[in-house]
Amino acid sequence: MFWPEGKPEMLHLAVCDDDMRTLEYLAGEAGNWAEAEGRACSVERYASADAFLFAWEERKDTDILLLDIEMPGTDGMELARRLRQLGNPVNIIFVTGNPDFALEGYDLEAVSYLVKPVKKDRLWAALGRAGERVRDRAAILACLSAGEVEKVFAADICCLESRGHDCILWKKEGRELVCKTGIQQMEQELQECTDSFFKPHRSYFVNLEHVERIGKKEICMDNGMSVPLARGKWEELNRAYMEYFRRQSF
């Protein structure tokens, strides 16, 4: 069985921009987006990268960061690099007046890259993608057939496989966990965490994030697995796959 473990009730957002008008606009729209999504949130405002880093070192609780790039002192790119070097998984949305930094922003695993002046629909779309990533990082506990319990992140699950009376949870590195709960119940629990999974066959439930190639009769996963594709599922899977990556794209 799965239980949500630490799924965030409060979404912690931060805006870092040295232009006060932009800072207030982004913070206000971030709050409006969270309210429209039905998510309780806090929105912190920072006028410099150094101010954000000082506060982050105390709490380390920021889920989504709207980050300007060109600022006095430490710039946004340097802040992002420092956060990544420290292993911080904060979801960064770059906001800048200069489009030339887009490639570097992608290398730093940014959710999106928005050019000023930022339109509301593009900002909300980027926040939506970041919100999905936060949800995907919700920790779940897998109750194993050996009587043990292991914490697993939804994003780290490659697929579920029904094998006899067991459900096999395949992790992205190829490791398998034998769980004592049936695949249907596990599917239901995962769907409460994320919308990145698809059922291509009655015995499998795959994470679209880890699909490497879709053939006519099988799916190649990025952990080296081949998953059978049921007759009549090819078009449905392709639509779901394209829609998923459309939501994830810049």
RALINJO-V381675 format. One record per helix or strand of 3 or more residues. SS is the DSSP state (A for helix, B for strand). FROM is the first residue (numbers start at 1). TO is the last residue. If there is no record, write none. Layout:
# RALINJO-V381675
((SS:FROM:TO) (SS:FROM:TO))
This chain:
# RALINJO-V381675
((B:2:5) (B:10:16) (A:20:37) (B:40:46) (A:49:59) (B:64:68) (A:76:85) (B:91:96) (A:99:107) (B:112:115) (A:120:136) (B:139:144) (B:149:153) (A:154:156) (B:157:163) (B:166:171) (B:176:179) (A:183:191) (B:197:201) (B:204:207) (A:208:210) (B:211:214) (B:218:221) (B:226:228) (A:234:248))
